[in-house]
């Protein structure tokens, strides 16, 4: 079962892609676990979760009792003693929300210490991501912020595809190159660019010129219906069949190389 990490500069459309792929794999009858690791935490809405259900989802990083139970320390503790390898194997089934065949977990944000935080919540989240990518026999789609916060050398090799979503502008491509270097440094074996908001061949040529030779897995055109679907609370999967076709081709590429 493919394990897919999706990242990119904020606002480029990575959450839309994550939701599309989740729905596509679920429609194929596969077990799908979508992980929202972006502080914006909008994957539930992109998947079409009813607002009442989405609003009930509590990020793992905010579950203070769970963190204390599993690590032996209170959230926010820096230094001191706590378990670095806490039990996490029951979390995906016990604490995920499910809608239309897609299970969803929100990881949440570690509010102190930055990316190098050595604290109970970071230990729990990192161990959880390792378990999801290495031990779970299901499709895992990780919607990440513009970085590799939750990945490490022990899990990078388990990622079947690292998708960096880009727009045809320099800032987006510059961010993509930084992400690519970080991913390469920890040993991510396969990575692709996915173009978004493409208007013409010149946009594709710009991505090819500034994309560092990273292969392009596919692209999506600029389409005002994406924003309209978001305003209406309708998943892009339901609103734009052309986008489903494009995302299905990306899924097929990942499957063929997994």
C-alpha positions in Angstrom: 0.0 0.0 0.0 1.5 3.4 -1.0 2.8 5.8 1.6 2.7 9.4 0.2 4.0 12.6 1.8 2.8 15.8 0.3 4.4 19.2 0.9 5.1 22.6 -0.6 4.9 26.3 0.1 1.7 27.4 1.9 -1.2 27.9 -0.4 0.0 26.0 -3.4 -2.7 23.3 -3.2 -1.1 20.4 -1.4 -4.2 19.8 0.8 -6.4 19.7 -2.3 -4.1 17.1 -3.8 -4.0 15.1 -0.5 -7.8 15.0 -0.5 -8.1 14.0 -4.1 -5.7 11.1 -3.7 -7.4 10.0 -0.5 -10.8 9.9 -2.3 -9.3 8.1 -5.3 -7.8 5.3 -3.3 -10.9 5.0 -1.1 -13.0 4.7 -4.3 -10.8 1.8 -5.3 -11.8 0.0 -2.1 -8.5 0.5 -0.4 -8.1 1.4 3.3 -7.0 5.0 3.5 -5.6 6.9 6.4 -5.1 10.6 5.8 -2.8 12.5 8.2 -3.1 16.2 8.6 0.3 17.4 9.7 -0.1 21.0 8.5 -0.7 23.6 11.2 -3.5 25.1 9.0 -5.4 21.8 9.6 -7.8 22.1 6.7 -7.7 18.5 5.3 -11.0 17.6 6.9 -12.8 20.3 5.0 -10.9 19.4 1.8 -12.1 15.9 2.2 -15.7 17.1 2.6 -16.1 16.2 6.3 -19.3 17.8 7.6 -18.4 20.8 9.6 -19.9 19.4 12.8 -17.7 16.3 12.5 -14.6 18.2 11.5 -15.0 20.6 14.4 -15.0 17.6 16.8 -11.5 16.4 15.7 -8.9 17.1 18.4 -5.2 17.2 17.2 -3.1 14.6 18.8 -0.6 17.3 20.1 -3.4 18.8 22.1 -4.4 15.6 23.9 -2.6 16.3 27.1 -3.9 13.2 29.0 -2.9 10.9 26.1 0.6 12.5 25.9 1.1 12.1 29.7 -0.2 8.5 29.6 2.0 7.4 26.8 5.2 9.4 27.6 5.1 9.8 31.3 5.5 13.6 31.0 3.2 16.6 30.6 3.0 18.4 27.3 5.4 21.4 27.2 8.0 19.7 29.3 11.5 20.2 27.9 14.3 18.1 29.2 13.7 15.7 32.1 12.7 12.1 31.7 10.0 10.8 29.4 9.5 7.8 27.0 11.1 8.4 23.6 9.3 5.3 22.2 5.7 5.6 23.5 3.0 3.2 22.5 1.1 4.5 19.4 -0.2 1.4 17.5 -3.7 1.8 18.8 -4.0 5.6 18.0 -5.0 5.4 14.3 -8.0 3.1 14.9 -9.0 4.6 18.2 -8.7 8.3 17.6 -9.3 8.8 13.8 -12.5 10.3 12.4 -13.9 8.6 9.3 -16.0 9.9 6.4 -16.6 8.4 2.9 -14.1 5.6 3.5 -11.2 7.9 4.6 -9.9 7.8 8.1 -8.4 11.1 9.3 -5.9 12.0 12.0 -4.8 15.6 12.9 -1.3 15.7 14.4 -1.4 19.3 15.5 1.3 21.8 16.2 4.1 21.6 18.8 3.8 25.1 20.4 7.3 25.4 21.7 10.9 24.4 20.9 10.7 24.6 17.1 11.7 21.8 14.9 14.4 20.6 17.3 12.0 20.3 20.2 12.8 17.4 22.5 9.5 17.2 24.4 6.8 14.6 25.1 4.5 15.7 22.3 7.3 15.6 19.7 8.2 12.1 20.8 4.6 10.9 20.5 4.1 12.5 17.1 7.3 11.3 15.6 6.8 7.7 16.8 3.2 7.8 15.5 4.4 8.9 12.0 7.0 6.1 12.1 4.4 3.6 12.9 2.0 4.8 10.2 4.6 4.7 7.5 6.4 1.5 8.5 3.9 -0.8 10.2 0.4 0.0 8.8 -0.9 -2.1 5.8 -3.0 0.7 4.3 -2.7 3.7 2.1 -1.2 6.6 4.1 -1.3 10.1 2.8 0.6 12.7 4.9 -0.4 16.3 4.3 2.6 18.3 5.6 3.6 21.9 6.0 6.5 23.3 4.0 9.2 21.0 5.5 9.8 17.5 6.8 9.1 18.2 10.5 7.6 14.7 11.2 10.0 12.6 9.0 13.4 11.3 10.0 16.0 9.0 8.6 14.2 6.0 10.1 11.0 6.7 8.2 12.2 8.4 5.0 12.8 5.1 3.2 9.3 4.0 3.8 7.8 6.9 1.8 6.8 5.6 -1.6 6.4 9.1 -3.1 7.4 12.6 -1.8 5.2 15.0 -3.7 6.2 18.7 -3.7 3.4 20.8 -5.0 4.5 24.0 -6.8 3.0 27.0 -8.6 4.8 28.5 -11.6 6.4 31.3 -9.6 9.9 31.7 -8.3 9.1 31.7 -4.6 7.2 28.4 -4.8 10.1 26.8 -6.8 12.7 28.1 -4.3 10.8 26.6 -1.4 10.5 23.3 -3.4 14.3 23.2 -3.8 14.8 23.7 -0.1 12.3 20.9 0.7 14.0 18.7 -1.9 17.4 19.2 -0.2 16.0 18.3 3.2 14.3 15.2 1.8 17.4 14.1 0.0 19.5 14.6 3.2 17.4 12.2 5.2 17.2 9.6 2.4 13.8 10.0 0.8 14.2 7.7 -2.2 11.5 9.0 -4.7 10.3 12.6 -5.1 8.3 14.4 -7.7 7.0 17.9 -8.4 3.3 18.4 -9.0 2.4 21.6 -10.8 -0.7 23.6 -9.8 -2.5 26.7 -11.1 -1.0 26.1 -14.6 -2.3 28.5 -17.3 -0.2 27.6 -20.3 2.9 25.9 -21.7 5.0 28.8 -20.5 4.1 27.9 -16.9 5.2 24.3 -17.4 8.4 25.5 -19.0 9.1 27.7 -16.0 8.7 24.8 -13.7 11.0 22.6 -15.8 13.6 25.4 -15.9 13.6 26.0 -12.2 12.6 22.6 -10.9 16.1 21.3 -10.3 15.6 18.3 -12.6 13.0 16.8 -10.3 10.5 14.8 -12.4 7.0 16.2 -12.8 4.4 13.7 -11.8 1.5 15.7 -13.2 -0.2 19.1 -13.0 -3.5 20.9 -12.5 -4.7 23.9 -14.5 -5.7 27.2 -12.9 -9.4 26.9 -12.3 -11.6 29.4 -10.4 -14.0 26.5 -9.6 -11.5 25.2 -7.0 -12.1 28.4 -4.9 -15.8 28.2 -5.6 -15.9 24.6 -4.4 -14.1 25.6 -1.2 -16.5 28.4 -0.5 -19.4 26.0 -1.0 -17.9 23.3 1.2 -17.8 20.8 -1.7 -14.7 18.6 -2.2 -12.8 19.2 -5.4 -13.2 15.4 -5.9 -16.9 16.0 -6.4 -16.8 19.4 -8.2 -14.0 19.0 -10.8 -13.9 15.6 -12.6 -11.0 16.8 -14.7 -8.9 17.2 -11.5 -9.9 13.6 -10.5 -8.5 12.3 -13.8 -5.2 14.2 -13.3 -4.9 13.0 -9.7 -5.7 9.4 -10.7 -2.8 9.5 -13.2 -0.5 10.6 -10.4 -1.8 7.8 -8.2 -1.2 5.3 -11.0 2.4 6.6 -11.4 3.1 6.1 -7.7 1.6 2.6 -7.8 3.7 1.6 -10.7 6.9 2.7 -9.0 6.1 1.5 -5.4 
